[in-house]
Structure formats: C-alpha cells, structure tokens
C-alpha cells in the first residue's frame, strides 16, 4: 500500500498543474491583444471618475473570453484607483438577480452576507455603498461588474433593468456591466430594453487556429511540465485536435493535462502522441456524458434502446459495413416503445423518433447509414459512437430504473 508521500513524489512529469487549468490567467495572454485593448477601452473611464461602457463579449467556448476579462480586471486593480471597483461573477453559480446582488454587496462588505433580506433592501444597501465614501474618503465609486455566462441568469431582463436603473438612482458613482456568453444568438432572448442597455459595445472572439493553439500550449507547457517531458509531436497533435474542435484552447489544455496524468500512471518520462490520443478518448467520453445528461428524457431512452440492442447477444440481423456493426432503426424503435411503456410513458411517434435520431447523430452520439445491397427494402442502420456499457451507465443514472 503506497503512502501519500510516495504518491506525491510521482515521476516528475508536472511542475505546476494549475498552469494547465482553464481558470489560470497567465501574465501574458497570447493572440488576444486587440480584444484586451477593446475591453480596456470600455472600462477605462472608471479611472477618470466616470461610468464605464457596458460591453457584451461573446464567442465559442475556449476562445479566451474569461481570461481576457480577468486579465483586464487585474490590470485595473494594479492602477490602485480606490474609487474604481470591480467584481467577477460566474453566473452558473450566481444565477439570479437576488444572488448576484447579494454576492456583490458581500464581496465588499462580508458582514452583509446574511440571507433573508428582501431584494429592495439589498438594492438600497447597494446604492448606499456605491454613493458612500471610498477608502480615500471621496464619495462615489465606479463599479464594473463582469457577469460570465450571463445567459444562464434566470431573470436576466430584470437584472439588466436593475443594474442600468441604478445609474438613474445614483447621485454619485456608477455601475457598468460586462456580459460574457458563448452563445452567439444569446441577444435574441433579450427584450429590446435590455438589449440596448447591455450591448452598448460588443467584442467577438474568434476561435484559435492550430498555430495559435500551439503557441498557447508551448507557453503553458514551459511552466506546467518539467523540462523536456512533453514531446513536440504531442503539442502538435493536441493543437490540431483542438483546432478541429472549434479552436477550443480549454480542450487543448485539458488534453495535455490528461496526457500528463496518463504518463504519471504509466511512470514514463516522455509525453508523446500516444498519451494525447488516450487523453482524447477519455475527454471525448466525458464530453459525451455531459451531452447525454442534458438530453430530453425520450432522446435518452432512444439512445438506451440502441445500447440494449447492441448488447443483445441473440440479435441476429446486424449488418456489417467496413468492419462496423449496424442495427436496424425499426427494431431499435420497437425496443424504445416497449421501454417507454414499461416506464409508464407514451412513446413518441415514428416522426419524432426520426427527429431524435437526427439530433443524436448531430451531437456525435450515434452514426447512421442507409442500407445497401443484401438488405431487402430500404432501411436506416444505426450504431453507437461510444461503448454501449458506458452509454447505458450514463442513462441509467438519470432515467432508467430497473
């Protein structure tokens, strides 16, 4: 039985794992100079005692939006302007107007962290704090509030109205918002009033290309791994994989982190393309689990039905195409119908079933082909994109009750 000290010694693959975390903000952000400049220009007025511009930042996951916002807030703090205040909030944690207001107040006044106050009371406390004297004695503070993944706030329109209205109610000081979202069509959900208030200015983050991702990985590897542990081929492969997955730097970093952990378990001295491939498989399975967990219940049942058919040793009508085993869509549908009825639910029609198959294939969870020679009539053939046992395990945790 190993001791903790023995496990902690490891084989020296990593120097600092934190550097590979998506939450780590490097002192130098690569390939985002223009975006940093745009965000800095938006918040710069608070250093002159004025209200910052509201800003909306959007782009796909892993394009550096959060890193840039945090980087700019750190630069703002370095100015040591005691009337310029900023707060960063992850809206997946603080997902309502009440929670956000309470957190902002308690951030600067921990004694106000108690729950149970009405929202009106919190709002008045907030205005009093903004208008009150700062650390240097002058009245009025200029607040920049960064709301990451702002699209998940349940009462978003009310939140935006409250924060913009605060500037009308304040005699001194100001409140500004930087909203961050990875949903490009997010603005369509806002009413006209909120859209015009939040989107005074916009910054769009484009995905990283393979060369940029390679530069980012080189930077992190130099600090996160021991010298000469990660081979150039591993970095090139991780960059290429992530570039093909919407230019997601978080995914690229996760691949290298997992590859390093694979190397630790193997007790090897070099991280190569082989470890990156193993990491990719594990990361893809994690992503699949996340996607499956968010599916509507009947789509989960369709996926489960295909997994059951795949595992049925008595199933004789499978079709092999290029070494892969496929199963008849009609028989999967019948298995789904039986499963839904057993659970006391009304099965969806065949039209809805076809829609489900299309969505599951779009998400990369299944593959389908049309039947060719050797199959009577016209039929759709299906197979899982992941191991059936893992699909069943994921679905059973949320839907299926044996």
C-alpha positions as CSV (number, residue, x, y, z in Angstrom):
1,X,0.0,0.0,0.0
2,X,1.6,3.3,-1.1
3,X,1.9,6.3,1.2
4,X,0.8,9.8,0.3
5,X,4.4,11.0,0.3
6,X,5.3,8.3,-2.3
7,X,2.3,9.2,-4.5
8,X,3.2,12.9,-4.3
9,X,6.7,12.3,-5.4
10,X,5.4,10.7,-8.6
11,X,7.7,10.7,-11.6
12,X,8.2,14.4,-12.0
13,X,6.0,14.9,-15.1
14,X,4.4,18.1,-13.8
15,X,5.9,21.2,-12.5
16,X,2.6,23.0,-11.7
17,X,-0.7,21.6,-12.8
18,X,-2.5,24.8,-12.0
19,X,-0.9,26.4,-15.1
20,X,-2.9,23.9,-17.3
21,X,-6.2,24.8,-15.6
22,X,-8.8,26.9,-17.6
23,X,-9.0,29.1,-14.6
24,X,-5.4,30.1,-14.7
25,X,-4.7,33.6,-16.1
26,X,-1.2,34.0,-17.5
27,X,0.6,37.3,-17.2
28,X,0.8,37.4,-20.9
29,X,-2.2,36.5,-23.0
30,X,-1.2,35.4,-26.5
31,X,-3.1,36.3,-29.7
32,X,-5.7,38.5,-27.9
33,X,-4.1,41.9,-27.9
34,X,-6.9,43.6,-29.9
35,X,-9.6,42.1,-27.7
36,X,-7.7,43.1,-24.5
37,X,-7.5,46.7,-25.9
38,X,-11.2,46.8,-26.6
39,X,-12.2,45.6,-23.1
40,X,-9.7,48.1,-21.5
41,X,-11.1,50.9,-23.5
42,X,-14.6,50.1,-22.3
43,X,-13.6,50.1,-18.6
44,X,-11.0,52.9,-18.7
45,X,-13.5,55.7,-17.9
46,X,-13.7,54.5,-14.2
47,X,-10.1,55.6,-13.8
48,X,-11.2,59.1,-14.6
49,X,-14.2,59.0,-12.2
50,X,-16.7,58.3,-14.9
51,X,-19.0,55.4,-15.8
52,X,-17.5,52.6,-17.9
53,X,-19.3,51.5,-21.1
54,X,-21.5,48.4,-20.9
55,X,-19.9,45.7,-23.0
56,X,-21.1,42.4,-24.4
57,X,-18.4,39.8,-25.1
58,X,-19.2,36.6,-27.0
59,X,-17.6,33.7,-28.8
60,X,-17.4,30.0,-28.6
61,X,-16.1,28.1,-25.6
62,X,-12.3,28.2,-25.1
63,X,-11.7,31.4,-27.1
64,X,-10.2,33.3,-24.2
65,X,-13.2,35.5,-23.2
66,X,-13.0,34.8,-19.4
67,X,-9.1,35.0,-19.4
68,X,-9.2,38.4,-21.1
69,X,-11.9,39.8,-18.8
70,X,-10.0,38.6,-15.7
71,X,-6.7,39.9,-17.2
72,X,-8.2,43.4,-17.6
73,X,-9.6,43.4,-14.1
74,X,-6.2,42.6,-12.7
75,X,-4.7,45.5,-14.7
76,X,-7.5,47.7,-13.3
77,X,-6.6,46.7,-9.8
78,X,-2.9,47.4,-10.5
79,X,-3.9,51.1,-11.0
80,X,-4.8,51.3,-7.3
81,X,-7.6,53.7,-8.0
82,X,-9.6,53.4,-4.9
83,X,-12.8,54.6,-6.4
84,X,-12.6,52.1,-9.3
85,X,-14.2,48.8,-8.1
86,X,-14.7,45.5,-10.0
87,X,-16.3,42.2,-9.3
88,X,-16.2,39.0,-11.4
89,X,-19.1,36.6,-11.1
90,X,-19.7,33.2,-12.6
91,X,-23.4,33.1,-13.4
92,X,-23.6,29.3,-13.3
93,X,-23.2,29.8,-9.5
94,X,-24.9,33.1,-9.1
95,X,-27.8,32.6,-11.5
96,X,-30.4,35.1,-10.3
97,X,-30.7,38.8,-9.7
98,X,-31.0,38.3,-6.0
99,X,-27.9,36.0,-5.7
100,X,-25.9,38.4,-7.8
101,X,-26.9,41.5,-5.8
102,X,-26.2,39.7,-2.5
103,X,-22.8,38.5,-3.7
104,X,-21.7,41.9,-4.9
105,X,-22.6,43.5,-1.6
106,X,-21.0,40.8,0.5
107,X,-17.8,41.0,-1.7
108,X,-17.1,44.4,-0.3
109,X,-18.8,44.1,3.0
110,X,-18.7,40.5,4.3
111,X,-20.9,41.3,7.2
112,X,-23.8,41.7,4.7
113,X,-23.6,38.1,3.6
114,X,-26.7,37.1,5.5
115,X,-29.7,35.8,3.6
116,X,-33.3,36.6,4.2
117,X,-33.2,40.3,3.2
118,X,-35.7,41.5,0.6
119,X,-34.4,42.4,-2.8
120,X,-35.5,46.0,-2.2
121,X,-33.3,46.1,1.0
122,X,-30.3,44.7,-0.9
123,X,-30.8,47.2,-3.7
124,X,-30.8,50.1,-1.2
125,X,-27.7,48.8,0.5
126,X,-26.0,48.5,-2.9
127,X,-26.8,52.1,-3.8
128,X,-25.7,53.3,-0.3
129,X,-22.4,51.6,-0.8
130,X,-21.8,53.0,-4.3
131,X,-22.6,56.5,-3.1
132,X,-20.7,56.2,0.2
133,X,-17.2,57.3,0.8
134,X,-14.4,55.2,-0.6
135,X,-11.2,54.1,1.1
136,X,-9.6,57.5,0.3
137,X,-12.6,59.5,1.7
138,X,-14.2,60.7,-1.6
139,X,-17.8,59.9,-2.1
140,X,-18.9,57.8,-5.0
141,X,-17.5,54.6,-6.5
142,X,-17.5,53.4,-10.1
143,X,-18.3,49.7,-10.3
144,X,-17.5,47.3,-13.2
145,X,-19.5,44.1,-12.8
146,X,-18.3,41.2,-15.0
147,X,-21.1,38.5,-15.5
148,X,-19.6,35.4,-17.0
149,X,-22.1,33.1,-18.8
150,X,-24.7,35.8,-18.3
151,X,-27.1,33.9,-20.5
152,X,-27.9,31.4,-17.7
153,X,-29.3,34.0,-15.3
154,X,-33.0,33.1,-14.8
155,X,-34.4,36.6,-14.5
156,X,-31.9,38.3,-16.8
157,X,-34.1,41.1,-18.1
158,X,-34.9,42.1,-14.5
159,X,-31.2,42.0,-13.7
160,X,-30.2,44.2,-16.6
161,X,-33.0,46.6,-15.8
162,X,-32.0,46.9,-12.2
163,X,-28.3,47.5,-12.9
164,X,-29.0,50.1,-15.6
165,X,-31.7,51.8,-13.5
166,X,-29.1,52.1,-10.6
167,X,-27.3,54.8,-12.6
168,X,-30.5,56.8,-12.6
169,X,-31.0,56.4,-8.9
170,X,-27.4,57.2,-8.0
171,X,-26.3,60.8,-7.2
172,X,-22.6,59.8,-7.1
173,X,-20.8,56.8,-8.6
174,X,-21.9,54.4,-11.3
175,X,-22.5,50.8,-12.3
176,X,-21.4,49.2,-15.6
177,X,-21.8,45.6,-16.9
178,X,-19.6,43.4,-19.0
179,X,-21.6,40.4,-20.1
180,X,-19.9,37.2,-21.4
181,X,-21.6,34.4,-23.3
182,X,-20.6,31.6,-25.6
183,X,-24.0,31.6,-27.3
184,X,-23.8,33.7,-30.4
185,X,-27.6,34.0,-30.7
186,X,-28.0,34.9,-27.0
187,X,-29.0,38.5,-27.7
188,X,-32.2,37.3,-29.4
189,X,-33.5,36.2,-26.0
190,X,-33.3,39.7,-24.6
191,X,-36.1,42.2,-24.8
192,X,-35.4,45.5,-26.6
193,X,-34.8,47.5,-23.5
194,X,-32.2,45.0,-22.1
195,X,-30.5,44.6,-25.4
196,X,-29.9,48.3,-25.9
197,X,-28.7,48.7,-22.3
198,X,-26.3,45.7,-22.2
199,X,-25.0,45.9,-25.7
200,X,-23.5,49.5,-25.8
201,X,-20.5,47.9,-27.3
202,X,-19.5,44.4,-28.4
203,X,-16.4,42.3,-28.8
204,X,-16.5,39.0,-30.7
205,X,-13.8,36.4,-30.0
206,X,-12.9,34.2,-33.0
207,X,-11.7,30.6,-32.5
208,X,-8.0,30.0,-32.3
209,X,-6.3,28.3,-35.2
210,X,-3.9,25.4,-34.9
211,X,-0.8,27.6,-34.9
212,X,-2.2,29.9,-32.2
213,X,-3.1,26.9,-30.1
214,X,0.4,25.5,-30.5
215,X,1.8,28.8,-29.2
216,X,-0.6,28.8,-26.2
217,X,0.4,25.2,-25.4
218,X,4.1,25.9,-25.7
219,X,3.6,28.7,-23.2
220,X,1.8,26.6,-20.7
221,X,4.0,23.5,-21.1
222,X,7.1,25.5,-20.3
223,X,5.5,26.4,-16.9
224,X,3.3,23.4,-16.2
225,X,5.5,20.5,-17.1
226,X,9.1,19.5,-16.1
227,X,11.7,20.3,-18.7
228,X,11.7,18.3,-22.0
229,X,8.9,16.0,-20.8
230,X,6.3,16.9,-23.5
231,X,7.5,15.9,-26.9
232,X,6.8,18.4,-29.8
233,X,4.6,15.8,-31.5
234,X,2.3,15.7,-28.5
235,X,1.9,19.5,-28.6
236,X,1.3,19.5,-32.4
237,X,-1.4,16.7,-32.1
238,X,-3.2,18.4,-29.2
239,X,-3.2,21.7,-31.1
240,X,-4.6,20.0,-34.3
241,X,-7.3,18.1,-32.4
242,X,-8.5,21.3,-30.6
243,X,-8.3,23.3,-33.8
244,X,-10.7,20.8,-35.4
245,X,-13.0,21.2,-32.3
246,X,-13.9,24.9,-32.9
247,X,-10.5,26.2,-31.8
248,X,-11.1,25.4,-28.2
249,X,-8.0,26.3,-26.1
250,X,-9.6,24.8,-23.0
251,X,-9.9,21.5,-24.8
252,X,-6.3,21.6,-25.9
253,X,-5.1,22.3,-22.3
254,X,-7.3,19.5,-21.0
255,X,-5.8,17.1,-23.5
256,X,-2.2,17.9,-22.3
257,X,-3.2,17.7,-18.7
258,X,-4.8,14.3,-19.1
259,X,-1.9,13.1,-21.2
260,X,0.4,14.1,-18.4
261,X,-1.8,12.2,-15.9
262,X,-1.7,9.1,-18.2
263,X,2.1,9.4,-18.3
264,X,2.2,9.6,-14.5
265,X,0.1,6.4,-14.2
266,X,2.4,4.7,-16.7
267,X,5.5,6.0,-15.0
268,X,7.0,7.1,-18.2
269,X,9.4,10.0,-18.7
270,X,8.1,11.5,-22.0
271,X,4.6,12.5,-23.1
272,X,4.0,11.6,-26.7
273,X,1.2,11.5,-29.3
274,X,0.1,8.1,-27.8
275,X,-0.7,9.7,-24.5
276,X,-2.5,12.5,-26.2
277,X,-4.7,10.0,-28.1
278,X,-5.5,8.2,-24.8
279,X,-6.4,11.6,-23.3
280,X,-8.6,12.5,-26.2
281,X,-10.6,9.3,-25.8
282,X,-11.2,10.0,-22.1
283,X,-12.0,13.6,-22.8
284,X,-14.5,12.7,-25.5
285,X,-16.2,10.3,-23.1
286,X,-16.5,13.0,-20.5
287,X,-18.0,15.3,-23.1
288,X,-20.4,12.6,-24.2
289,X,-21.5,12.1,-20.6
290,X,-22.2,15.8,-20.3
291,X,-24.2,15.9,-23.5
292,X,-26.2,12.8,-22.7
293,X,-27.0,14.2,-19.2
294,X,-28.6,17.3,-20.9
295,X,-30.8,15.4,-23.4
296,X,-34.6,15.2,-23.1
297,X,-35.8,12.0,-21.5
298,X,-37.1,10.4,-24.6
299,X,-33.9,11.0,-26.5
300,X,-32.1,9.3,-23.7
301,X,-34.4,6.3,-24.0
302,X,-33.8,6.1,-27.7
303,X,-30.1,6.1,-27.1
304,X,-30.5,3.5,-24.3
305,X,-32.6,1.3,-26.6
306,X,-29.8,1.3,-29.2
307,X,-27.3,0.3,-26.5
308,X,-29.6,-2.6,-25.4
309,X,-29.9,-3.9,-28.9
310,X,-26.1,-3.6,-29.3
311,X,-25.6,-5.7,-26.2
312,X,-28.2,-8.3,-27.2
313,X,-26.3,-11.5,-27.9
314,X,-29.4,-13.0,-29.5
315,X,-29.8,-10.2,-32.1
316,X,-29.1,-11.8,-35.5
317,X,-30.0,-9.2,-38.0
318,X,-27.0,-6.9,-37.6
319,X,-25.3,-5.6,-40.7
320,X,-21.5,-5.2,-41.0
321,X,-20.2,-2.2,-43.0
322,X,-16.4,-1.6,-43.2
323,X,-15.9,-3.7,-40.1
324,X,-18.5,-1.8,-38.0
325,X,-21.7,-3.5,-36.8
326,X,-25.0,-1.7,-37.5
327,X,-28.5,-2.3,-36.3
328,X,-31.9,-1.8,-37.9
329,X,-33.5,1.5,-36.9
330,X,-37.0,-0.1,-36.9
331,X,-36.1,-2.6,-34.3
332,X,-34.4,0.0,-32.1
333,X,-37.7,2.0,-32.3
334,X,-39.7,-1.0,-31.2
335,X,-37.3,-1.6,-28.3
336,X,-37.7,2.1,-27.4
337,X,-41.5,1.9,-27.4
338,X,-41.5,-1.1,-25.1
339,X,-39.1,0.6,-22.8
340,X,-41.2,3.8,-22.6
341,X,-44.4,1.9,-21.9
342,X,-42.7,-0.1,-19.2
343,X,-41.9,3.2,-17.6
344,X,-45.5,4.4,-17.8
345,X,-44.9,6.9,-20.6
346,X,-46.5,7.3,-24.0
347,X,-43.9,6.5,-26.7
348,X,-43.3,9.3,-29.3
349,X,-44.4,8.7,-32.9
350,X,-42.1,7.5,-35.6
351,X,-41.8,11.0,-36.9
352,X,-40.5,12.3,-33.6
353,X,-38.2,9.2,-33.4
354,X,-36.6,10.2,-36.8
355,X,-36.1,13.7,-35.4
356,X,-34.4,12.2,-32.3
357,X,-32.0,10.1,-34.4
358,X,-31.1,13.2,-36.4
359,X,-30.3,15.2,-33.3
360,X,-28.4,12.3,-31.7
361,X,-26.3,12.0,-34.8
362,X,-25.7,15.8,-35.0
363,X,-24.4,15.6,-31.4
364,X,-22.0,12.8,-32.4
365,X,-23.6,10.1,-30.2
366,X,-24.7,7.8,-33.0
367,X,-23.9,7.1,-36.6
368,X,-26.4,6.1,-39.3
369,X,-26.2,4.8,-42.8
370,X,-28.7,3.7,-45.4
371,X,-29.0,0.0,-46.2
372,X,-27.2,-1.2,-49.3
373,X,-27.1,-4.5,-51.2
374,X,-28.0,-7.6,-49.3
375,X,-30.8,-5.9,-47.3
376,X,-34.4,-6.3,-48.5
377,X,-36.1,-2.9,-48.9
378,X,-34.9,0.5,-47.7
379,X,-33.8,0.7,-44.1
380,X,-31.8,3.0,-41.9
381,X,-29.0,1.3,-39.9
382,X,-27.6,2.6,-36.6
383,X,-24.6,2.2,-34.4
384,X,-23.4,3.9,-31.2
385,X,-20.4,6.2,-31.4
386,X,-19.4,5.1,-27.8
387,X,-19.2,1.9,-25.9
388,X,-22.7,0.6,-25.1
389,X,-21.9,-0.2,-21.5
390,X,-20.9,3.5,-20.9
391,X,-24.0,4.8,-22.6
392,X,-26.2,2.6,-20.5
393,X,-24.4,3.6,-17.3
394,X,-24.9,7.3,-18.0
395,X,-28.5,7.0,-18.9
396,X,-29.3,4.7,-16.0
397,X,-28.2,7.3,-13.6
398,X,-30.8,9.8,-14.8
399,X,-33.7,7.9,-16.4
400,X,-33.8,4.2,-16.4
401,X,-34.8,2.4,-13.3
402,X,-34.5,-1.3,-13.5
